[in-house]
């Protein structure tokens, strides 16, 4: 299935997405998004996916803030 629309994000983007998921109150068992039921470590790696948070994507990470550890 590789190469059939399943482009992966780079490691930097992946780390930012996972950080946003881990800070989200909808993360259950440190693995599962309660908005879509997915395993966040998989969804965060897929380039064609976005955060399903009903208030808007939490994956819109400012790279400068991510590097310095935004509070």
C-alpha positions as CSV (number, residue, x, y, z in Angstrom):
1,X,0.0,0.0,0.0
2,X,2.9,2.3,0.3
3,X,2.9,5.0,-2.3
4,X,-0.9,4.9,-2.7
5,X,-1.8,8.2,-1.2
6,X,-0.3,7.5,2.2
7,X,2.5,10.1,2.2
8,X,4.2,10.4,5.5
9,X,5.2,13.6,7.3
10,X,8.8,14.3,8.3
11,X,10.0,13.6,11.8
12,X,9.8,17.2,12.9
13,X,6.1,17.5,11.9
14,X,5.4,14.1,13.5
15,X,6.9,15.2,16.8
16,X,4.9,18.4,16.8
17,X,1.7,16.6,16.1
18,X,2.3,14.0,18.8
19,X,3.1,16.8,21.3
20,X,-0.3,18.5,20.5
21,X,-2.1,15.1,20.9
22,X,-0.4,14.4,24.2
23,X,-1.5,17.9,25.5
24,X,-5.1,17.3,24.4
25,X,-7.7,16.3,27.1
26,X,-9.3,14.0,24.5
27,X,-6.4,11.6,24.5
28,X,-7.2,8.4,26.3
29,X,-4.8,5.8,27.5
30,X,-1.9,7.8,26.0
31,X,-2.8,6.3,22.7
32,X,-6.3,6.9,21.5
33,X,-8.0,10.1,20.2
34,X,-11.6,10.2,21.6
35,X,-12.8,12.4,18.7
36,X,-12.1,9.8,16.0
37,X,-11.0,6.6,17.9
38,X,-7.7,6.5,16.1
39,X,-4.3,5.6,17.5
40,X,-2.6,9.0,17.5
41,X,0.9,7.6,16.8
42,X,-0.3,6.3,13.4
43,X,-2.7,9.2,12.4
44,X,0.0,11.8,13.3
45,X,2.5,10.2,10.8
46,X,0.0,10.3,7.8
47,X,0.4,13.3,5.6
48,X,-3.2,13.2,4.4
49,X,-4.7,13.4,7.9
50,X,-5.4,16.3,10.2
51,X,-6.4,16.6,13.9
52,X,-10.2,15.8,14.2
53,X,-10.7,18.1,17.2
54,X,-14.2,19.7,16.8
55,X,-12.9,23.1,17.7
56,X,-10.3,23.0,14.9
57,X,-7.1,21.2,14.4
58,X,-4.6,21.3,17.2
59,X,-1.8,20.3,14.8
60,X,-1.2,23.9,13.7
61,X,2.1,24.2,15.5
62,X,4.2,27.3,15.3
63,X,7.6,25.8,14.6
64,X,9.5,28.5,16.6
65,X,7.3,27.8,19.6
66,X,7.7,24.1,19.3
67,X,11.5,24.4,19.2
68,X,11.7,26.5,22.4
69,X,9.0,24.6,24.2
70,X,5.9,26.7,24.1
71,X,4.0,26.9,27.3
